[in-house]
Amino acid sequence: MYVTAISKLLFRIIPSYILGFGISLGPIHVKGMGVIAAWLAMTLETFTTALFFWWIFKRGKWKYIKV
């Protein structure tokens, strides 16, 4: 649950906004890419979430949780 919430915020919502609308931070100017940015951010978030879950699975702590 935490992995999903954090990855959605950090790798889907924030990058979609920044890449979609653009950003200006001092000398750095990034032009917005519109809807394409949302699709790129969704792809980034999907792969990072998969990597996080793979890492959690490989650690093996899930084997010892009692239900």
N, CA, C and O of each residue as an XYZ file, in Angstrom:
268
protein
N       0.825     -1.183      0.000
C       0.000      0.000      0.000
C       0.877      1.257      0.000
O       0.616      2.205     -0.741
N       1.905      1.252      0.830
C       2.781      2.425      0.890
C       3.567      2.602     -0.402
O       3.763      3.722     -0.874
N       4.012      1.493     -0.966
C       4.766      1.561     -2.219
C       3.916      2.186     -3.317
O       4.393      3.037     -4.069
N       2.667      1.769     -3.408
C       1.781      2.289     -4.442
C       1.523      3.779     -4.252
O       1.582      4.545     -5.214
N       1.239      4.194     -3.028
C       0.945      5.608     -2.758
C       2.153      6.494     -3.054
O       2.021      7.545     -3.681
N       3.316      6.070     -2.605
C       4.524      6.869     -2.813
C       4.905      6.920     -4.288
O       5.270      7.979     -4.799
N       4.823      5.784     -4.973
C       5.206      5.785     -6.379
C       4.222      6.578     -7.236
O       4.625      7.212     -8.211
N       2.942      6.547     -6.884
C       1.968      7.356     -7.638
C       2.271      8.834     -7.486
O       2.230      9.584     -8.461
N       2.576      9.259     -6.263
C       2.850     10.667     -6.016
C       4.165     11.102     -6.666
O       4.208     12.103     -7.381
N       5.226     10.350     -6.415
C       6.551     10.777     -6.876
C       6.817     10.514     -8.353
O       7.572     11.254     -8.983
N       6.209      9.473     -8.912
C       6.556      9.094    -10.279
C       5.419      9.224    -11.280
O       5.624      8.963    -12.466
N       4.212      9.623    -10.837
C       3.117      9.812    -11.788
C       2.538     11.219    -11.697
O       2.495     11.923    -12.706
N       2.099     11.643    -10.537
C       1.394     12.916    -10.409
C       2.339     14.096    -10.596
O       2.086     14.970    -11.426
N       3.413     14.127     -9.841
C       4.338     15.263     -9.919
C       5.010     15.362    -11.288
O       5.019     16.447    -11.869
N       5.577     14.272    -11.835
C       6.159     14.392    -13.178
C       5.131     14.746    -14.257
O       5.451     15.471    -15.199
N       3.903     14.241    -14.127
C       2.866     14.597    -15.108
C       2.615     16.092    -15.103
O       2.501     16.718    -16.156
N       2.529     16.653    -13.919
C       2.275     18.093    -13.811
C       3.449     18.898    -14.354
O       3.266     19.814    -15.155
N       4.650     18.551    -13.913
C       5.836     19.320    -14.329
C       6.068     19.197    -15.832
O       6.290     20.200    -16.512
N       6.018     17.974    -16.350
C       6.262     17.788    -17.780
C       5.079     18.235    -18.629
O       5.265     18.683    -19.760
N       3.876     18.119    -18.102
C       2.692     18.494    -18.868
C       2.522     19.989    -19.036
O       2.224     20.465    -20.131
N       2.712     20.739    -17.946
C       2.516     22.185    -17.986
C       3.813     22.966    -18.130
O       3.790     24.145    -18.482
N       4.919     22.335    -17.867
C       6.206     23.014    -17.931
C       6.561     23.622    -16.588
O       5.728     23.697    -15.685
N       7.812     24.056    -16.468
C       8.277     24.644    -15.219
C       9.425     25.603    -15.518
O      10.204     25.393    -16.448
N       9.511     26.642    -14.724
C      10.619     27.596    -14.821
C      11.218     27.772    -13.439
O      10.569     28.287    -12.528
N      12.444     27.347    -13.293
C      13.173     27.508    -12.036
C      14.464     28.246    -12.324
O      15.471     27.634    -12.682
N      14.436     29.546    -12.171
C      15.618     30.352    -12.452
C      16.021     30.224    -13.908
O      15.228     30.531    -14.799
N      17.255     29.769    -14.166
C      17.703     29.641    -15.561
C      17.172     28.393    -16.275
O      17.367     28.239    -17.480
N      16.505     27.506    -15.536
C      16.008     26.268    -16.135
C      14.557     26.457    -16.571
O      13.690     26.780    -15.759
N      14.308     26.252    -17.854
C      12.962     26.359    -18.392
C      12.628     25.068    -19.136
O      13.321     24.690    -20.082
N      11.558     24.393    -18.700
C      11.107     23.173    -19.357
C       9.751     23.469    -19.966
O       8.808     23.836    -19.265
N       9.660     23.306    -21.276
C       8.401     23.544    -21.972
C       7.461     22.356    -21.749
O       7.899     21.205    -21.755
N       6.179     22.635    -21.554
C       5.192     21.588    -21.320
C       4.981     20.718    -22.549
O       5.031     21.201    -23.680
N       4.744     19.433    -22.318
C       4.538     18.491    -23.417
C       3.089     18.036    -23.526
O       2.765     17.229    -24.398
N       2.217     18.532    -22.665
C       0.806     18.192    -22.744
C       0.505     16.768    -22.316
O       1.093     16.245    -21.369
N      -0.423     16.153    -23.032
C      -0.914     14.824    -22.677
C       0.168     13.754    -22.810
O       0.149     12.763    -22.079
N       1.088     13.939    -23.712
C       2.184     12.974    -23.888
C       2.950     12.807    -22.571
O       3.384     11.705    -22.237
N       3.113     13.893    -21.836
C       3.824     13.827    -20.561
C       3.113     12.921    -19.568
O       3.765     12.201    -18.811
N       1.790     12.948    -19.562
C       1.038     12.080    -18.656
C       1.285     10.613    -18.989
O       1.445      9.792    -18.085
N       1.318     10.281    -20.256
C       1.583      8.904    -20.656
C       3.009      8.490    -20.305
O       3.235      7.362    -19.867
N       3.959      9.379    -20.490
C       5.345      9.064    -20.118
C       5.477      8.869    -18.609
O       6.161      7.954    -18.153
N       4.821      9.731    -17.844
C       4.879      9.609    -16.387
C       4.199      8.329    -15.920
O       4.672      7.689    -14.981
N       3.090      7.944    -16.565
C       2.418      6.701    -16.213
C       3.322      5.500    -16.476
O       3.368      4.564    -15.678
N       4.031      5.530    -17.585
C       4.960      4.456    -17.905
C       6.088      4.393    -16.884
O       6.445      3.313    -16.412
N       6.647      5.547    -16.544
C       7.700      5.619    -15.530
C       7.201      5.065    -14.206
O       7.902      4.283    -13.564
N       6.014      5.451    -13.791
C       5.462      4.991    -12.514
C       5.208      3.492    -12.521
O       5.454      2.827    -11.514
N       4.730      2.953    -13.610
C       4.457      1.519    -13.690
C       5.740      0.712    -13.529
O       5.765     -0.277    -12.796
N       6.791      1.124    -14.202
C       8.058      0.400    -14.105
C       8.700      0.553    -12.726
O       9.247     -0.415    -12.197
N       8.644      1.735    -12.141
C       9.240      1.908    -10.812
C       8.460      1.137     -9.756
O       9.059      0.576     -8.838
N       7.135      1.100     -9.869
C       6.342      0.310     -8.931
C       6.678     -1.169     -9.059
O       6.803     -1.871     -8.056
N       6.822     -1.637    -10.285
C       7.196     -3.038    -10.501
C       8.555     -3.337     -9.883
O       8.742     -4.393     -9.279
N       9.498     -2.423    -10.027
C      10.821     -2.631     -9.425
C      10.742     -2.654     -7.903
O      11.398     -3.480     -7.268
N       9.953     -1.763     -7.306
C       9.790     -1.757     -5.849
C       9.181     -3.061     -5.358
O       9.662     -3.643     -4.386
N       8.121     -3.526     -6.026
C       7.492     -4.774     -5.611
C       8.412     -5.968     -5.821
O       8.402     -6.900     -5.016
N       9.194     -5.960     -6.866
C      10.162     -7.029     -7.096
C      11.187     -7.050     -5.970
O      11.544     -8.118     -5.472
N      11.663     -5.871     -5.566
C      12.638     -5.764     -4.486
C      12.052     -6.277     -3.174
O      12.726     -6.991     -2.431
N      10.799     -5.918     -2.885
C      10.132     -6.393     -1.678
C       9.980     -7.911     -1.723
O      10.204     -8.592     -0.722
N       9.602     -8.432     -2.876
C       9.447     -9.878     -3.033
C      10.777    -10.600     -2.819
O      10.823    -11.625     -2.139
N      11.850    -10.074     -3.391
C      13.167    -10.713     -3.288
C      13.702    -10.691     -1.854
O      14.471    -11.572     -1.472
N      13.306     -9.702     -1.060
C      13.757     -9.654      0.336
C      13.207    -10.827      1.125
O      13.859    -11.297      2.057
N      12.014    -11.315      0.773
C      11.470    -12.520      1.375
C      10.787    -12.355      2.718
O      10.399    -13.354      3.323
N      10.622    -11.128      3.212
C       9.963    -10.936      4.498
C       8.491    -11.335      4.460
O       7.891    -11.595      5.503
N       7.918    -11.383      3.282
C       6.510    -11.727      3.152
C       6.239    -13.169      3.556
O       5.104    -13.528      3.870
N       7.286    -13.998      3.548
C       7.107    -15.418      3.884
C       6.767    -15.627      5.357
O       6.183    -16.646      5.725
N       7.128    -14.673      6.184
C       6.990    -14.838      7.632
C       5.808    -14.070      8.219
O       5.655    -14.035      9.440
N       4.987    -13.468      7.404
C       3.813    -12.745      7.901
C       2.692    -13.751      8.155
O       2.354    -14.555      7.286
N       2.116    -13.692      9.369
C       1.016    -14.596      9.713
C      -0.297    -13.895      9.436
O      -0.489    -12.729      9.780
N      -1.192    -14.631      8.808
C      -2.511    -14.070      8.482
C      -3.543    -14.614      9.433
O      -4.720    -14.267      9.331
